[in-house]
Amino acid sequence: MEIKPEVATIQANSDLLNGYELYWVVSRNQLEFILQDIEVFHSPPFVATAQYQEKMLPVISLEDHFGLVEKKRGRSKKYLVLKAADANQVLVRLIIETQFLVKMQKLEEGFASFGALALPKNNVDILGVYSLSATAVALVPDIAGISRSLKLRGDFALQERV
C-alpha cells in the first residue's frame, strides 16, 4: 500500500499575484500545533514574539515576510507553530498567523511544479511553487530559511539541537 504524505494547506491573506490565488503548504510533520488564542508581544523594530511551551518564539505573517499586500483583517486569527531542522540539524520553531482554516490533505500525484513565481521579497525563503488549479498556486515556505532571515535582520529564532 502506497503511503501518501499529508500536508497542511492555508489560503494566503493576500491579493492575487499575477492573477493567481496563493496558498501556503507545509508538511504535516512541520505543523506542531494550532493555537486559537495567544498573547503576542510587539517590540518594534523587532519581530513580534509569543510564549509557547515556556519559550519565546517569533510570530510572523508569511504575507508580510514575502512582501505581499495583505487583505484587510477582520477574521479571528489562528497561530500555527511550525518547526524545521536547519542545515546544522538545529531545530527551529516559529509561529505564523493566519485568518483562514488549515486544510489537511493527502498529497496527490500530479501536484505539478509551477516554475518561477517572483514574490516581492525574500524569494530565497520559498522551497517550491506548485500548481493547484488554473487559478491557484501553492507556495512552500522554507521555515529554516525564514528563521535564518530573521536572525540576519537582527531578530531571533530560538533553537534546539535535534
Summary of the structure (lengths in Angstrom):
residues: 162
radius of gyration: 15.5
end to end distance: 30.4
largest distance: 51.1
contacts: 451
relative contact order: 0.25
helix: 10%
strand: 48%
